[in-house]
Amino acid sequence: DMYDDVTRMCQLGNTYAYAFLLDHHWVSCAPNMPAVPVLKASQDEAGNFWYAPKQREDVRRFYATCVPNCAAATDTWHGSNRLCLVGNDVAQVWLSGKGQKCQRGSAGEKAIRSASKEAGDGNLWYRPDTASRVHAF
């Protein structure tokens, strides 16, 4: 987060909390935390969320509840590389070129191939913000 000397407020900087406050469905946070109404009420015209420094502990506790949602229950989130690991057997077989019938060239396939290439460890990964495309794949 960033402190603004002029307004004497802190700007939210947590990606997952930000996405949650914008109602993106690829992330979940505890909606009943004390920081949530404070942050929702403080959104500026540019889309930023702000809070007073005295509320930082409430905001930190809220951040701790935020986790990305992967595309399927068989997929797993890995916080160390901030990616979801593909767990669907059919998708794994098809993406490895061993058969199965899936939609070639779909947005979900592209999301998996792109993140997997970036990770470069031989596993099949995707960013959580692409979970809806991967789910459709």
N, CA, C and O atoms as a MOPAC input file, in Angstrom:
PM7 MOZYME 1SCF
protein

 N      0.83700 1    -1.17200 1     0.00000 1
 C      0.00000 1     0.00000 1     0.00000 1
 C      0.88500 1     1.24000 1     0.00000 1
 O      2.06500 1     1.18300 1     0.34800 1
 N      0.29400 1     2.35300 1    -0.39500 1
 C      1.06100 1     3.58300 1    -0.49400 1
 C      0.39900 1     4.67200 1     0.34900 1
 O     -0.81900 1     4.85200 1     0.32200 1
 N      1.23000 1     5.38700 1     1.09300 1
 C      0.74600 1     6.50200 1     1.90300 1
 C      0.85500 1     7.78500 1     1.09500 1
 O      1.89500 1     8.07400 1     0.50400 1
 N     -0.22200 1     8.54700 1     1.07600 1
 C     -0.24300 1     9.82100 1     0.37300 1
 C     -0.05600 1    10.93800 1     1.40200 1
 O     -0.89800 1    11.12400 1     2.28100 1
 N      1.05600 1    11.68200 1     1.28800 1
 C      1.37100 1    12.75200 1     2.23600 1
 C      0.35500 1    13.89500 1     2.20700 1
 O      0.12200 1    14.54800 1     3.22500 1
 N     -0.23900 1    14.13200 1     1.06000 1
 C     -1.17800 1    15.24700 1     0.93100 1
 C     -2.51200 1    14.91900 1     1.61700 1
 O     -3.01100 1    15.70000 1     2.42700 1
 N     -3.08000 1    13.75600 1     1.28100 1
 C     -4.38700 1    13.38300 1     1.85100 1
 C     -4.25900 1    12.69500 1     3.20900 1
 O     -5.23100 1    12.57100 1     3.95300 1
 N     -3.03800 1    12.24900 1     3.51400 1
 C     -2.76600 1    11.49500 1     4.74800 1
 C     -3.61400 1    10.22100 1     4.82100 1
 O     -4.09100 1     9.82100 1     5.88200 1
 N     -3.77800 1     9.60400 1     3.65300 1
 C     -4.52900 1     8.35400 1     3.53400 1
 C     -3.64800 1     7.31200 1     2.86000 1
 O     -2.68200 1     7.64700 1     2.17500 1
 N     -3.99100 1     6.05400 1     3.06100 1
 C     -3.27600 1     4.94200 1     2.43800 1
 C     -4.10600 1     4.43000 1     1.26400 1
 O     -5.32600 1     4.29100 1     1.35400 1
 N     -3.42200 1     4.15800 1     0.17900 1
 C     -4.09800 1     3.62500 1    -1.00500 1
 C     -3.95800 1     2.11200 1    -1.01700 1
 O     -2.85900 1     1.57900 1    -0.86800 1
 N     -5.07800 1     1.42600 1    -1.19400 1
 C     -5.07200 1    -0.03300 1    -1.26700 1
 C     -4.16900 1    -0.48600 1    -2.40900 1
 O     -4.24000 1     0.05500 1    -3.51200 1
 N     -3.32700 1    -1.47100 1    -2.14800 1
 C     -2.42400 1    -1.95600 1    -3.17800 1
 C     -2.48200 1    -3.46000 1    -3.37500 1
 O     -1.77300 1    -3.98900 1    -4.23000 1
 N     -3.30100 1    -4.15900 1    -2.61400 1
 C     -3.40000 1    -5.61300 1    -2.70000 1
 C     -4.25600 1    -6.00800 1    -3.90600 1
 O     -5.43400 1    -5.65900 1    -3.97900 1
 N     -3.66300 1    -6.72800 1    -4.84000 1
 C     -4.33800 1    -7.10300 1    -6.08600 1
 C     -5.62200 1    -7.86600 1    -5.83400 1
 O     -6.64200 1    -7.58500 1    -6.46400 1
 N     -5.59100 1    -8.83000 1    -4.91800 1
 C     -6.75900 1    -9.66400 1    -4.67500 1
 C     -7.88100 1    -8.88100 1    -4.00000 1
 O     -9.04700 1    -9.02900 1    -4.36500 1
 N     -7.53900 1    -8.05700 1    -3.03000 1
 C     -8.54500 1    -7.23100 1    -2.36000 1
 C     -9.15400 1    -6.25300 1    -3.35800 1
 O    -10.36500 1    -6.03400 1    -3.35600 1
 N     -8.32300 1    -5.67000 1    -4.20300 1
 C     -8.79700 1    -4.72800 1    -5.22000 1
 C     -9.80000 1    -5.41300 1    -6.15600 1
 O    -10.87500 1    -4.87400 1    -6.42100 1
 N     -9.44800 1    -6.58700 1    -6.64600 1
 C    -10.33400 1    -7.32500 1    -7.55200 1
 C    -11.64700 1    -7.68200 1    -6.84500 1
 O    -12.72200 1    -7.58100 1    -7.43700 1
 N    -11.55600 1    -8.09300 1    -5.59500 1
 C    -12.76100 1    -8.42800 1    -4.82400 1
 C    -13.67400 1    -7.20700 1    -4.68000 1
 O    -14.88600 1    -7.31200 1    -4.87000 1
 N    -13.10100 1    -6.06900 1    -4.35000 1
 C    -13.89400 1    -4.85000 1    -4.16600 1
 C    -14.54100 1    -4.37800 1    -5.46700 1
 O    -15.54500 1    -3.66600 1    -5.44200 1
 N    -13.96900 1    -4.77300 1    -6.59700 1
 C    -14.54900 1    -4.45800 1    -7.90500 1
 C    -15.50300 1    -5.55700 1    -8.38200 1
 O    -15.95900 1    -5.53900 1    -9.52500 1
 N    -15.79900 1    -6.51400 1    -7.49600 1
 C    -16.71700 1    -7.62700 1    -7.78000 1
 C    -16.23500 1    -8.56300 1    -8.88400 1
 O    -17.04500 1    -9.11400 1    -9.62900 1
 N    -14.93100 1    -8.74200 1    -8.99200 1
 C    -14.40900 1    -9.73700 1    -9.92400 1
 C    -14.59500 1   -11.11100 1    -9.29300 1
 O    -14.40400 1   -11.27600 1    -8.08800 1
 N    -14.96300 1   -12.08300 1   -10.09400 1
 C    -15.30900 1   -13.40000 1    -9.56000 1
 C    -14.12900 1   -14.36100 1    -9.47100 1
 O    -14.30900 1   -15.51300 1    -9.07700 1
 N    -12.94500 1   -13.92200 1    -9.82300 1
 C    -11.78600 1   -14.81200 1    -9.77100 1
 C    -11.07300 1   -14.74600 1    -8.42300 1
 O    -10.01600 1   -15.35200 1    -8.24900 1
 N    -11.63800 1   -14.02300 1    -7.48600 1
 C    -11.02500 1   -13.91900 1    -6.15500 1
 C    -12.12600 1   -13.90500 1    -5.10000 1
 O    -13.22500 1   -13.40400 1    -5.33500 1
 N    -11.81100 1   -14.46600 1    -3.93000 1
 C    -12.74200 1   -14.45300 1    -2.79900 1
 C    -12.04100 1   -13.84700 1    -1.59200 1
 O    -10.86700 1   -14.11600 1    -1.33900 1
 N    -12.77600 1   -13.02800 1    -0.85400 1
 C    -12.31500 1   -12.46300 1     0.40700 1
 C    -13.48300 1   -12.54600 1     1.38000 1
 O    -14.63300 1   -12.67300 1     0.96000 1
 N    -13.20000 1   -12.47600 1     2.66200 1
 C    -14.26700 1   -12.47200 1     3.65300 1
 C    -15.02300 1   -11.14700 1     3.55100 1
 O    -14.44700 1   -10.09000 1     3.81200 1
 N    -16.29900 1   -11.18600 1     3.17500 1
 C    -17.04400 1    -9.94900 1     2.95800 1
 C    -17.47400 1    -9.23200 1     4.23400 1
 O    -17.89600 1    -8.07600 1     4.18900 1
 N    -17.36500 1    -9.91200 1     5.36100 1
 C    -17.85500 1    -9.34400 1     6.61500 1
 C    -16.75800 1    -8.72700 1     7.48200 1
 O    -16.98500 1    -8.44400 1     8.65800 1
 N    -15.59600 1    -8.52200 1     6.92100 1
 C    -14.49900 1    -7.92200 1     7.68100 1
 C    -14.76100 1    -6.41900 1     7.86400 1
 O    -15.33600 1    -5.78800 1     6.97700 1
 N    -14.34800 1    -5.83400 1     9.00200 1
 C    -14.58400 1    -4.41000 1     9.25700 1
 C    -14.02500 1    -3.47400 1     8.18400 1
 O    -14.57100 1    -2.39200 1     7.97200 1
 N    -12.95400 1    -3.86800 1     7.50900 1
 C    -12.33500 1    -3.00100 1     6.50300 1
 C    -13.15600 1    -2.89500 1     5.21700 1
 O    -13.00300 1    -1.92200 1     4.47900 1
 N    -14.01100 1    -3.85900 1     4.93300 1
 C    -14.73500 1    -3.88200 1     3.65200 1
 C    -15.62600 1    -2.65700 1     3.46400 1
 O    -15.50000 1    -1.98700 1     2.43900 1
 N    -16.52300 1    -2.32600 1     4.40000 1
 C    -17.34700 1    -1.13400 1     4.16200 1
 C    -16.53500 1     0.16200 1     4.11500 1
 O    -16.88700 1     1.09200 1     3.39000 1
 N    -15.45900 1     0.21800 1     4.88000 1
 C    -14.58300 1     1.39800 1     4.87000 1
 C    -13.97400 1     1.58200 1     3.48200 1
 O    -13.98100 1     2.68300 1     2.93200 1
 N    -13.44900 1     0.49700 1     2.92500 1
 C    -12.81300 1     0.56900 1     1.61000 1
 C    -13.83200 1     0.85000 1     0.50600 1
 O    -13.58200 1     1.66700 1    -0.38000 1
 N    -14.98300 1     0.17100 1     0.56200 1
 C    -16.00100 1     0.38400 1    -0.47300 1
 C    -16.50000 1     1.82300 1    -0.48700 1
 O    -16.82400 1     2.36100 1    -1.54600 1
 N    -16.56200 1     2.43700 1     0.67000 1
 C    -17.05200 1     3.81500 1     0.76400 1
 C    -16.00500 1     4.84400 1     0.34000 1
 O    -16.32400 1     6.02000 1     0.16200 1
 N    -14.76200 1     4.40400 1     0.17800 1
 C    -13.68300 1     5.35800 1    -0.08100 1
 C    -13.13600 1     5.31000 1    -1.50300 1
 O    -12.05600 1     5.83900 1    -1.76500 1
 N    -13.86200 1     4.68600 1    -2.41900 1
 C    -13.37000 1     4.59800 1    -3.79700 1
 C    -13.44300 1     5.97200 1    -4.45500 1
 O    -14.46600 1     6.65400 1    -4.38700 1
 N    -12.33900 1     6.36800 1    -5.09600 1
 C    -12.31400 1     7.66800 1    -5.77300 1
 C    -12.71300 1     7.53600 1    -7.24800 1
 O    -13.01700 1     6.44000 1    -7.71700 1
 N    -12.70800 1     8.65700 1    -7.97000 1
 C    -13.12400 1     8.66200 1    -9.37900 1
 C    -12.21400 1     7.81200 1   -10.26200 1
 O    -12.64600 1     7.30700 1   -11.29800 1
 N    -10.96300 1     7.65600 1    -9.85400 1
 C    -10.00200 1     6.86700 1   -10.63200 1
 C    -10.11900 1     5.37200 1   -10.33800 1
 O     -9.43000 1     4.56200 1   -10.95900 1
 N    -10.98700 1     5.00300 1    -9.39200 1
 C    -11.17100 1     3.58800 1    -9.06300 1
 C    -10.29600 1     3.09300 1    -7.92300 1
 O    -10.30500 1     1.90100 1    -7.61700 1
 N     -9.54500 1     3.97700 1    -7.29200 1
 C     -8.67400 1     3.59200 1    -6.17700 1
 C     -9.46200 1     3.56300 1    -4.87500 1
 O    -10.44500 1     4.28500 1    -4.70900 1
 N     -9.01200 1     2.71500 1    -3.95700 1
 C     -9.63600 1     2.61500 1    -2.64400 1
 C     -8.65500 1     3.15200 1    -1.60100 1
 O     -7.44900 1     2.92600 1    -1.70500 1
 N     -9.17600 1     3.87000 1    -0.58600 1
 C     -8.34300 1     4.53900 1     0.40400 1
 C     -8.79000 1     4.20400 1     1.81700 1
 O     -9.94800 1     3.85500 1     2.04800 1
 N     -7.85800 1     4.31200 1     2.76200 1
 C     -8.19100 1     4.12300 1     4.17300 1
 C     -7.22900 1     4.92700 1     5.03600 1
 O     -6.11400 1     5.24400 1     4.62000 1
 N     -7.67800 1     5.25100 1     6.24000 1
 C     -6.84500 1     6.00700 1     7.18300 1
 C     -5.78000 1     5.08600 1     7.77600 1
 O     -6.04500 1     3.90300 1     7.99100 1
 N     -4.58600 1     5.60200 1     8.04200 1
 C     -3.51300 1     4.77400 1     8.61100 1
 C     -3.93000 1     4.03700 1     9.89000 1
 O     -3.43900 1     2.94100 1    10.16000 1
 N     -4.82300 1     4.62800 1    10.66900 1
 C     -5.25100 1     3.96800 1    11.91100 1
 C     -6.06100 1     2.69200 1    11.62600 1
 O     -6.27500 1     1.88400 1    12.53100 1
 N     -6.50900 1     2.50600 1    10.38600 1
 C     -7.27600 1     1.32100 1    10.00400 1
 C     -6.41500 1     0.23200 1     9.37000 1
 O     -6.94000 1    -0.76600 1     8.87600 1
 N     -5.10100 1     0.41800 1     9.38200 1
 C     -4.21900 1    -0.50600 1     8.66600 1
 C     -4.30100 1    -1.94700 1     9.17200 1
 O     -4.18800 1    -2.87900 1     8.37600 1
 N     -4.49400 1    -2.14600 1    10.45800 1
 C     -4.57600 1    -3.52200 1    10.97000 1
 C     -5.84500 1    -4.21400 1    10.48400 1
 O     -5.81700 1    -5.39700 1    10.14400 1
 N     -6.95700 1    -3.48300 1    10.44900 1
 C     -8.19700 1    -4.05000 1     9.90100 1
 C     -8.01500 1    -4.39600 1     8.43300 1
 O     -8.47500 1    -5.44400 1     7.98000 1
 N     -7.34800 1    -3.52200 1     7.68400 1
 C     -7.11700 1    -3.76400 1     6.26100 1
 C     -6.19000 1    -4.96100 1     6.07400 1
 O     -6.42400 1    -5.78500 1     5.19000 1
 N     -5.15400 1    -5.07200 1     6.88200 1
 C     -4.24700 1    -6.23200 1     6.79000 1
 C     -4.98500 1    -7.53600 1     7.07500 1
 O     -4.76300 1    -8.53900 1     6.39600 1
 N     -5.86000 1    -7.52400 1     8.07400 1
 C     -6.63700 1    -8.73300 1     8.37700 1
 C     -7.56600 1    -9.08500 1     7.21500 1
 O     -7.76300 1   -10.26100 1     6.90700 1
 N     -8.13300 1    -8.06700 1     6.57500 1
 C     -8.96300 1    -8.29800 1     5.39300 1
 C     -8.11900 1    -8.90600 1     4.26900 1
 O     -8.53600 1    -9.88500 1     3.65100 1
 N     -6.96000 1    -8.34700 1     4.00300 1
 C     -6.07000 1    -8.89000 1     2.97200 1
 C     -5.78200 1   -10.37400 1     3.20300 1
 O     -5.73400 1   -11.15700 1     2.25400 1
 N     -5.59600 1   -10.74800 1     4.44300 1
 C     -5.24200 1   -12.13500 1     4.77600 1
 C     -6.35300 1   -13.12000 1     4.41700 1
 O     -6.10100 1   -14.32300 1     4.33700 1
 N     -7.57200 1   -12.63600 1     4.20100 1
 C     -8.67700 1   -13.52700 1     3.85100 1
 C     -8.82900 1   -13.72500 1     2.35200 1
 O     -9.62400 1   -14.56100 1     1.92200 1
 N     -8.09500 1   -12.98300 1     1.55500 1
 C     -8.27900 1   -13.00300 1     0.10200 1
 C     -7.46900 1   -14.10500 1    -0.57200 1
 O     -6.26300 1   -14.23000 1    -0.36200 1
 N     -8.15900 1   -14.89600 1    -1.38300 1
 C     -7.50400 1   -15.95200 1    -2.15200 1
 C     -8.11800 1   -16.01400 1    -3.54600 1
 O     -9.32100 1   -15.80100 1    -3.70300 1
 N     -7.32000 1   -16.29900 1    -4.54000 1
 C     -7.85200 1   -16.44700 1    -5.89600 1
 C     -8.67400 1   -17.72500 1    -6.01900 1
 O     -8.44900 1   -18.69200 1    -5.29200 1
 N     -9.61700 1   -17.71700 1    -6.93800 1
 C    -10.40500 1   -18.90400 1    -7.25700 1
 C     -9.86000 1   -19.49500 1    -8.54500 1
 O     -9.72900 1   -18.79700 1    -9.55100 1
 N     -9.54900 1   -20.76600 1    -8.51200 1
 C     -9.12500 1   -21.44700 1    -9.73400 1
 C    -10.36300 1   -21.90600 1   -10.50000 1
 O    -11.47600 1   -21.83800 1    -9.98000 1
 N    -10.17400 1   -22.36700 1   -11.72000 1
 C    -11.28600 1   -22.68500 1   -12.61900 1
 C    -12.10100 1   -23.89500 1   -12.17500 1
 O    -13.30200 1   -23.95200 1   -12.43600 1
 N    -11.48100 1   -24.85200 1   -11.51800 1
 C    -12.18500 1   -26.08500 1   -11.13400 1
 C    -11.68900 1   -26.56700 1    -9.77600 1
 O    -10.60400 1   -26.19500 1    -9.33000 1
 N    -12.48400 1   -27.38700 1    -9.13600 1
 C    -12.12100 1   -27.92200 1    -7.81900 1
 C    -10.86300 1   -28.79300 1    -7.88900 1
 O    -10.16500 1   -28.95900 1    -6.88900 1
 N    -10.57800 1   -29.34200 1    -9.06100 1
 C     -9.39000 1   -30.18400 1    -9.21300 1
 C     -8.11400 1   -29.36600 1    -9.40700 1
 O     -7.01000 1   -29.89900 1    -9.29300 1
 N     -8.26000 1   -28.08600 1    -9.69600 1
 C     -7.10700 1   -27.19900 1    -9.87000 1
 C     -6.67700 1   -26.67900 1    -8.49900 1
 O     -7.50400 1   -26.53200 1    -7.59900 1
 N     -5.39600 1   -26.40600 1    -8.34600 1
 C     -4.90100 1   -25.93800 1    -7.04800 1
 C     -4.12700 1   -24.63600 1    -7.19200 1
 O     -3.39100 1   -24.42700 1    -8.15600 1
 N     -4.31600 1   -23.76800 1    -6.20300 1
 C     -3.63000 1   -22.48000 1    -6.14300 1
 C     -2.26900 1   -22.67800 1    -5.50200 1
 O     -2.15300 1   -23.34200 1    -4.47200 1
 N     -1.23800 1   -22.10400 1    -6.11000 1
 C      0.11300 1   -22.15700 1    -5.56200 1
 C      0.57600 1   -20.72500 1    -5.32700 1
 O      0.92100 1   -20.00400 1    -6.26300 1
 N      0.57700 1   -20.33000 1    -4.06000 1
 C      0.90700 1   -18.96400 1    -3.69300 1
 C      2.33300 1   -18.56800 1    -4.01900 1
 O      2.61200 1   -17.39000 1    -4.24300 1
 N      3.24500 1   -19.54000 1    -4.05000 1
 C      4.64600 1   -19.19700 1    -4.29700 1
 C      4.85700 1   -18.61900 1    -5.69900 1
 O      5.69100 1   -17.73300 1    -5.88200 1
 N      4.11200 1   -19.11200 1    -6.68300 1
 C      4.25200 1   -18.55400 1    -8.03400 1
 C      2.98800 1   -17.82800 1    -8.49600 1
 O      2.91000 1   -17.36400 1    -9.63300 1
 N      2.00100 1   -17.73500 1    -7.60400 1
 C      0.76500 1   -16.99200 1    -7.84800 1
 C      0.02500 1   -17.48000 1    -9.09100 1
 O     -0.48900 1   -16.68000 1    -9.87400 1
 N     -0.02400 1   -18.79900 1    -9.26200 1
 C     -0.69600 1   -19.41100 1   -10.40000 1
 C     -1.54900 1   -20.58800 1    -9.94100 1
 O     -1.33700 1   -21.14600 1    -8.86400 1
 N     -2.51800 1   -20.95500 1   -10.77900 1
 C     -3.32500 1   -22.15100 1   -10.55900 1
 C     -2.73100 1   -23.27900 1   -11.39100 1
 O     -2.34800 1   -23.07800 1   -12.54400 1
 N     -2.65800 1   -24.45900 1   -10.80200 1
 C     -2.14900 1   -25.64700 1   -11.48400 1
 C     -3.33300 1   -26.43100 1   -12.04300 1
 O     -4.27400 1   -26.74000 1   -11.31100 1
 N     -3.29100 1   -26.75200 1   -13.33000 1
 C     -4.36900 1   -27.51400 1   -13.96500 1
 C     -4.40900 1   -28.90600 1   -13.35300 1
 O     -3.40100 1   -29.61100 1   -13.32400 1
 N     -5.58400 1   -29.29700 1   -12.86200 1
 C     -5.73800 1   -30.61900 1   -12.25700 1
 C     -6.68200 1   -31.51400 1   -13.02800 1
 O     -6.79700 1   -32.69900 1   -12.71500 1
 N     -7.36100 1   -30.97600 1   -14.03000 1
 C     -8.31100 1   -31.75300 1   -14.81200 1
 C     -7.55700 1   -32.72600 1   -15.71100 1
 O     -6.74900 1   -32.31400 1   -16.54300 1
 N     -7.82700 1   -34.02700 1   -15.53700 1
 C     -7.10100 1   -35.06100 1   -16.28600 1
 C     -7.27800 1   -34.93600 1   -17.79500 1
 O     -6.31200 1   -35.08400 1   -18.54300 1
 N     -8.50200 1   -34.66500 1   -18.25200 1
 C     -8.75800 1   -34.54600 1   -19.68500 1
 C     -7.96700 1   -33.37300 1   -20.26100 1
 O     -7.35200 1   -33.49800 1   -21.32000 1
 N     -7.98300 1   -32.25100 1   -19.57700 1
 C     -7.23300 1   -31.07800 1   -20.05200 1
 C     -5.73400 1   -31.36600 1   -20.07700 1
 O     -5.04600 1   -30.97900 1   -21.02100 1
 N     -5.22500 1   -32.03900 1   -19.05000 1
 C     -3.80100 1   -32.36200 1   -19.00500 1
 C     -3.39900 1   -33.25200 1   -20.17800 1
 O     -2.37400 1   -33.02200 1   -20.82000 1
 N     -4.20800 1   -34.26300 1   -20.44900 1
 C     -3.90500 1   -35.18500 1   -21.55300 1
 C     -3.93500 1   -34.43600 1   -22.87800 1
 O     -3.01700 1   -34.57100 1   -23.68700 1
 N     -4.98300 1   -33.64400 1   -23.10800 1
 C     -5.10400 1   -32.93300 1   -24.37500 1
 C     -3.98500 1   -31.91900 1   -24.56100 1
 O     -3.39600 1   -31.83300 1   -25.63900 1
 N     -3.68900 1   -31.14700 1   -23.51000 1
 C     -2.65300 1   -30.11700 1   -23.61700 1
 C     -1.25600 1   -30.70700 1   -23.80700 1
 O     -0.36500 1   -30.05200 1   -24.34700 1
 N     -1.07900 1   -31.93200 1   -23.36500 1
 C      0.21800 1   -32.58700 1   -23.57100 1
 C      0.28500 1   -33.27900 1   -24.93200 1
 O      1.29200 1   -33.90500 1   -25.26300 1
 N     -0.79900 1   -33.16600 1   -25.73100 1
 C     -0.80600 1   -33.69900 1   -27.09100 1
 C     -1.06000 1   -35.18300 1   -27.18400 1
 O     -0.66900 1   -35.81600 1   -28.16500 1
 N     -1.70800 1   -35.75200 1   -26.18700 1
 C     -1.90600 1   -37.20900 1   -26.16200 1
 C     -3.34500 1   -37.62700 1   -26.44700 1
 O     -3.75500 1   -38.70900 1   -26.02700 1
 N     -4.10900 1   -36.82200 1   -27.13300 1
 C     -5.48200 1   -37.22600 1   -27.45500 1
 C     -6.50200 1   -36.33200 1   -26.81400 1
 O     -6.22500 1   -35.17800 1   -26.48900 1
 N     -7.67900 1   -36.86900 1   -26.63300 1
 C     -8.84000 1   -36.15700 1   -26.08800 1
 C     -9.32700 1   -35.13400 1   -27.11000 1
 O     -8.63200 1   -34.82900 1   -28.07800 1
 N    -10.51100 1   -34.61700 1   -26.88600 1
 C    -11.08000 1   -33.63300 1   -27.80200 1
 C    -11.45300 1   -32.38900 1   -27.01000 1
 O    -12.38000 1   -32.39700 1   -26.20000 1
 N    -10.72200 1   -31.34500 1   -27.26000 1
 C    -10.99000 1   -30.05700 1   -26.64000 1
 C    -10.94300 1   -28.99100 1   -27.72900 1
 O    -10.44600 1   -29.23000 1   -28.82900 1
 N    -11.45700 1   -27.84100 1   -27.41300 1
 C    -11.50100 1   -26.75000 1   -28.38200 1
 C    -10.10600 1   -26.17600 1   -28.59400 1
 O     -9.50400 1   -25.63900 1   -27.66500 1
 N     -9.59700 1   -26.29000 1   -29.80600 1
 C     -8.26500 1   -25.77900 1   -30.13300 1
 C     -8.32000 1   -24.27400 1   -30.34200 1
 O     -9.22800 1   -23.75500 1   -30.99000 1
 N     -7.32500 1   -23.57900 1   -29.77800 1
 C     -7.21000 1   -22.14100 1   -29.97400 1
 C     -8.13700 1   -21.30500 1   -29.11100 1
 O     -8.30300 1   -20.11000 1   -29.35600 1
 N     -8.74300 1   -21.91800 1   -28.10300 1
 C     -9.66600 1   -21.16500 1   -27.24400 1
 C     -8.88600 1   -20.23200 1   -26.31900 1
 O     -7.67800 1   -20.38100 1   -26.14000 1
 N     -9.59200 1   -19.27800 1   -25.74300 1
 C     -8.96500 1   -18.34300 1   -24.80400 1
 C     -8.40900 1   -19.08600 1   -23.59300 1
 O     -7.35900 1   -18.71500 1   -23.06800 1
 N     -9.10500 1   -20.13500 1   -23.14500 1
 C     -8.62400 1   -20.93000 1   -22.01000 1
 C     -7.32600 1   -21.65600 1   -22.32400 1
 O     -6.39800 1   -21.66900 1   -21.51500 1
 N     -7.26900 1   -22.25900 1   -23.50400 1
 C     -6.03200 1   -22.94000 1   -23.91200 1
 C     -4.88100 1   -21.93800 1   -23.98600 1
 O     -3.78100 1   -22.21900 1   -23.50900 1
 N     -5.12700 1   -20.79200 1   -24.57300 1
 C     -4.08000 1   -19.76600 1   -24.70200 1
 C     -3.60800 1   -19.29200 1   -23.33200 1
 O     -2.41400 1   -19.07100 1   -23.13000 1
 N     -4.54200 1   -19.13400 1   -22.38600 1
 C     -4.17800 1   -18.70200 1   -21.02700 1
 C     -3.28100 1   -19.73000 1   -20.35800 1
 O     -2.31200 1   -19.36900 1   -19.69000 1
 N     -3.59600 1   -21.00100 1   -20.53100 1
 C     -2.78700 1   -22.07800 1   -19.93100 1
 C     -1.42000 1   -22.14500 1   -20.59300 1
 O     -0.39900 1   -22.20900 1   -19.90900 1
 N     -1.39800 1   -22.13000 1   -21.90100 1
 C     -0.10600 1   -22.23700 1   -22.60900 1
 C      0.79500 1   -21.04100 1   -22.28700 1
 O      2.00300 1   -21.20700 1   -22.11800 1
 N      0.22500 1   -19.85600 1   -22.20300 1
 C      1.01100 1   -18.65700 1   -21.90800 1
 C      1.62100 1   -18.70500 1   -20.50600 1
 O      2.82100 1   -18.48800 1   -20.34400 1
 N      0.80200 1   -18.98600 1   -19.50000 1
 C      1.30400 1   -19.02800 1   -18.12100 1
 C      2.26900 1   -20.19300 1   -17.91600 1
 O      3.24400 1   -20.06900 1   -17.17500 1
 N      2.00100 1   -21.31800 1   -18.56700 1
 C      2.88500 1   -22.48200 1   -18.44200 1
 C      4.24900 1   -22.19100 1   -19.03800 1
 O      5.27500 1   -22.59000 1   -18.48800 1
 N      4.25600 1   -21.49900 1   -20.15700 1
 C      5.51700 1   -21.11700 1   -20.79800 1
 C      6.30500 1   -20.18300 1   -19.89200 1
 O      7.51900 1   -20.32400 1   -19.73900 1
 N      5.59700 1   -19.22000 1   -19.28900 1
 C      6.24300 1   -18.27500 1   -18.37000 1
 C      6.84500 1   -18.99500 1   -17.16400 1
 O      7.97200 1   -18.70800 1   -16.75800 1
 N      6.08600 1   -19.92800 1   -16.59900 1
 C      6.56800 1   -20.66300 1   -15.41900 1
 C      7.76200 1   -21.53700 1   -15.80200 1
 O      8.73200 1   -21.64000 1   -15.05100 1
 N      7.68400 1   -22.16100 1   -16.96600 1
 C      8.80600 1   -22.91600 1   -17.50800 1
 C      9.25000 1   -24.14000 1   -16.72800 1
 O     10.40400 1   -24.55800 1   -16.83100 1
 N      8.33900 1   -24.72500 1   -15.94100 1
 C      8.74300 1   -25.88800 1   -15.14200 1
 C      8.14300 1   -27.19700 1   -15.63800 1
 O      8.28300 1   -28.22600 1   -14.97800 1
 N      7.47200 1   -27.17500 1   -16.79900 1
 C      6.88700 1   -28.38000 1   -17.36200 1
 C      5.46800 1   -28.67700 1   -16.88500 1
 O      4.84000 1   -29.61300 1   -17.37900 1
 N      4.95200 1   -27.89600 1   -15.93300 1
 C      3.57900 1   -28.07900 1   -15.45900 1
 C      2.62800 1   -27.19200 1   -16.24400 1
 O      3.05600 1   -26.30100 1   -16.97600 1
 N      1.34700 1   -27.43900 1   -16.08800 1
 C      0.31700 1   -26.65900 1   -16.76900 1
 C     -0.29500 1   -25.67700 1   -15.77900 1
 O     -0.95500 1   -26.07900 1   -14.82100 1
 N     -0.07200 1   -24.38500 1   -16.01800 1
 C     -0.48400 1   -23.32000 1   -15.11000 1
 C     -1.36400 1   -22.31000 1   -15.81300 1
 O     -1.39000 1   -22.24600 1   -17.04200 1
 N     -2.09000 1   -21.51800 1   -15.02800 1
 C     -2.79600 1   -20.34500 1   -15.54400 1
 C     -2.95300 1   -19.32400 1   -14.43000 1
 O     -2.95500 1   -19.66900 1   -13.24800 1
 N     -3.08500 1   -18.06400 1   -14.82100 1
 C     -3.29200 1   -16.99400 1   -13.84700 1
 C     -4.73200 1   -17.04800 1   -13.35800 1
 O     -5.62900 1   -17.33400 1   -14.15200 1
 N     -4.98300 1   -16.78700 1   -12.09400 1
 C     -6.34900 1   -16.85900 1   -11.58900 1
 C     -7.31400 1   -15.88700 1   -12.26000 1
 O     -8.51400 1   -16.15500 1   -12.31700 1
 N     -6.81700 1   -14.77600 1   -12.76200 1
 C     -7.72200 1   -13.83200 1   -13.42000 1
 C     -8.19900 1   -14.34800 1   -14.78200 1
 O     -9.05400 1   -13.72400 1   -15.41100 1
 N     -7.65500 1   -15.47800 1   -15.24400 1
 C     -8.11000 1   -16.10500 1   -16.47700 1
 C     -8.94800 1   -17.35000 1   -16.20400 1
 O     -9.25400 1   -18.10400 1   -17.12700 1
 N     -9.32100 1   -17.57000 1   -14.94700 1
 C    -10.04400 1   -18.78600 1   -14.54400 1
 C    -11.35200 1   -18.97500 1   -15.31200 1
 O    -11.69900 1   -20.10900 1   -15.64200 1
 N    -12.07400 1   -17.92300 1   -15.60000 1
 C    -13.34800 1   -18.09400 1   -16.31700 1
 C    -13.10200 1   -18.60700 1   -17.73900 1
 O    -13.88700 1   -19.40100 1   -18.25700 1
 N    -12.02600 1   -18.16000 1   -18.36300 1
 C    -11.69900 1   -18.65700 1   -19.71500 1
 C    -11.23300 1   -20.11400 1   -19.65900 1
 O    -11.57300 1   -20.92200 1   -20.52300 1
 N    -10.45200 1   -20.43000 1   -18.63100 1
 C     -9.97800 1   -21.81400 1   -18.47600 1
 C    -11.15400 1   -22.72800 1   -18.15900 1
 O    -11.22100 1   -23.84600 1   -18.66900 1
 N    -12.06900 1   -22.27400 1   -17.33500 1
 C    -13.24600 1   -23.07100 1   -16.99500 1
 C    -14.06500 1   -23.39500 1   -18.24800 1
 O    -14.52300 1   -24.52400 1   -18.42000 1
 N    -14.24700 1   -22.39700 1   -19.12100 1
 C    -14.99400 1   -22.61800 1   -20.36100 1
 C    -14.28200 1   -23.60400 1   -21.27700 1
 O    -14.92700 1   -24.35700 1   -22.00600 1
 N    -12.93900 1   -23.60100 1   -21.24000 1
 C    -12.14000 1   -24.52600 1   -22.03500 1
 C    -12.38100 1   -25.93900 1   -21.56600 1
 O    -11.79900 1   -26.87800 1   -22.10800 1

